[in-house]
Amino acid sequence: MSNREVLKAAAYSVLENAYSTYSSIKVAAAVMDRNGSIFKSINVENAGYSPTICGERNAIFTGITEGCKDFTEMVVVTDSSLVKSPCGTCRQVLSELAPELKIYFYGPNNYYHEFTIEELLPVAFTLKEEK
């Protein structure tokens, strides 16, 4: 089984755990680091929207909490046809914390798209100087 299929199964295994009381949109993510460790997560909403966290950021933050810093692949799954890619906040976080990440996005009605960070956020805000 490919890394992508393993990550897809991991993400779908937690999708129903998403706490999406306000949007009713469930999102789950699974990210793999260079050593093959996998970190799963879900979106967790809150009535005060700023404390809400998306599945993508939750997965990266969980991996960092466990000491990982070199992420290679991520699968994101959703039950909503409205969601087709990571949000802007996730794009910025991923560009800084996982710049080489390949993202595979799955949704209803056989929606599938592959992204690189550069495709998602071609002119990212960064503290690194351009050469």
C-alpha positions as CSV (number, residue, x, y, z in Angstrom):
1,M,0.0,0.0,0.0
2,S,1.4,3.4,-0.9
3,N,2.0,6.2,1.6
4,R,-0.9,8.1,0.2
5,E,-3.3,5.2,0.7
6,V,-2.1,4.6,4.3
7,L,-2.6,8.3,5.0
8,K,-6.0,8.3,3.4
9,A,-7.1,5.4,5.5
10,A,-5.7,7.1,8.6
11,A,-7.6,10.4,7.9
12,Y,-10.9,8.6,7.1
13,S,-10.5,6.6,10.4
14,V,-10.9,9.8,12.4
15,L,-13.2,11.9,10.2
16,E,-16.3,11.1,12.2
17,N,-14.6,12.4,15.3
18,A,-14.6,16.0,13.9
19,Y,-16.3,18.5,16.1
20,S,-18.1,20.6,13.5
21,T,-21.1,21.7,15.5
22,Y,-21.3,25.1,13.8
23,S,-20.4,24.5,10.1
24,S,-21.4,20.8,9.9
25,I,-18.3,20.3,7.8
26,K,-16.0,17.5,8.9
27,V,-12.4,17.6,7.9
28,A,-9.6,15.1,8.9
29,A,-6.0,15.1,8.0
30,A,-3.1,12.7,8.3
31,V,0.5,13.8,7.8
32,M,3.6,11.7,7.5
33,D,7.2,12.7,8.4
34,R,10.4,11.6,6.7
35,N,10.7,8.7,9.2
36,G,7.3,7.3,8.3
37,S,5.5,8.5,11.5
38,I,1.9,9.4,11.0
39,F,-0.1,12.0,12.8
40,K,-3.9,12.1,12.5
41,S,-6.3,15.0,13.3
42,I,-9.7,16.6,12.8
43,N,-11.2,20.0,12.8
44,V,-12.4,21.2,16.1
45,E,-14.8,24.2,16.0
46,N,-15.8,26.7,18.7
47,A,-18.5,29.3,19.0
48,G,-15.8,31.9,19.1
49,Y,-14.4,31.1,15.6
50,S,-10.8,32.2,16.3
51,P,-10.2,29.2,18.7
52,T,-11.4,26.8,15.9
53,I,-8.6,24.7,14.4
54,C,-8.6,23.0,11.1
55,G,-7.5,19.4,10.6
56,E,-4.4,20.3,8.6
57,R,-2.9,22.6,11.2
58,N,-4.0,20.2,14.0
59,A,-2.0,17.4,12.3
60,I,1.1,19.5,11.8
61,F,1.0,20.8,15.4
62,T,0.5,17.3,16.7
63,G,3.6,16.1,14.8
64,I,5.6,19.0,16.1
65,T,4.4,18.3,19.6
66,E,5.8,14.7,19.2
67,G,9.2,16.1,18.0
68,C,8.8,15.8,14.2
69,K,9.8,18.6,11.9
70,D,10.3,17.1,8.4
71,F,6.9,16.4,6.9
72,T,6.6,14.9,3.5
73,E,3.0,14.0,2.7
74,M,-0.5,14.9,3.9
75,V,-3.9,13.6,3.1
76,V,-6.9,15.7,3.8
77,V,-10.5,14.3,3.6
78,T,-13.8,16.1,4.0
79,D,-17.5,15.2,3.9
80,S,-18.3,18.5,2.2
81,S,-18.3,19.4,-1.4
82,L,-17.8,23.1,-0.4
83,V,-14.2,22.5,0.8
84,K,-11.7,21.9,-2.0
85,S,-8.4,22.9,-0.5
86,P,-6.8,24.0,2.8
87,C,-7.9,27.5,4.0
88,G,-5.7,30.5,3.9
89,T,-4.5,30.2,7.5
90,C,-3.6,26.5,7.0
91,R,-1.7,27.5,3.8
92,Q,0.4,30.0,5.7
93,V,1.1,27.5,8.5
94,L,2.0,24.7,6.1
95,S,4.3,27.0,4.1
96,E,6.3,27.8,7.2
97,L,6.3,24.5,9.0
98,A,6.1,22.0,6.1
99,P,7.4,23.8,3.0
100,E,8.1,20.6,1.0
101,L,4.8,19.0,1.8
102,K,2.7,17.3,-0.9
103,I,-1.0,17.4,-0.1
104,Y,-3.6,15.0,-1.4
105,F,-7.2,16.3,-1.0
106,Y,-10.3,14.1,-1.1
107,G,-13.9,15.0,-1.0
108,P,-17.4,13.8,-1.9
109,N,-18.3,12.9,-5.5
110,N,-14.8,11.6,-6.2
111,Y,-13.2,15.0,-5.7
112,Y,-9.5,14.6,-5.7
113,H,-6.7,17.2,-6.1
114,E,-2.9,17.2,-5.4
115,F,-1.2,20.4,-4.2
116,T,2.2,21.6,-3.4
117,I,2.7,24.5,-0.9
118,E,4.0,26.6,-3.8
119,E,0.8,26.0,-5.7
120,L,-1.4,26.8,-2.7
121,L,0.5,29.9,-1.6
122,P,2.9,31.1,-4.4
123,V,4.0,34.3,-2.6
124,A,4.0,33.2,1.0
125,F,4.9,35.6,3.9
126,T,8.2,34.5,5.3
127,L,10.9,35.9,7.6
128,K,13.6,34.5,5.3
129,E,15.3,36.9,3.0
130,E,15.1,36.4,-0.7
131,K,18.3,35.7,-2.5
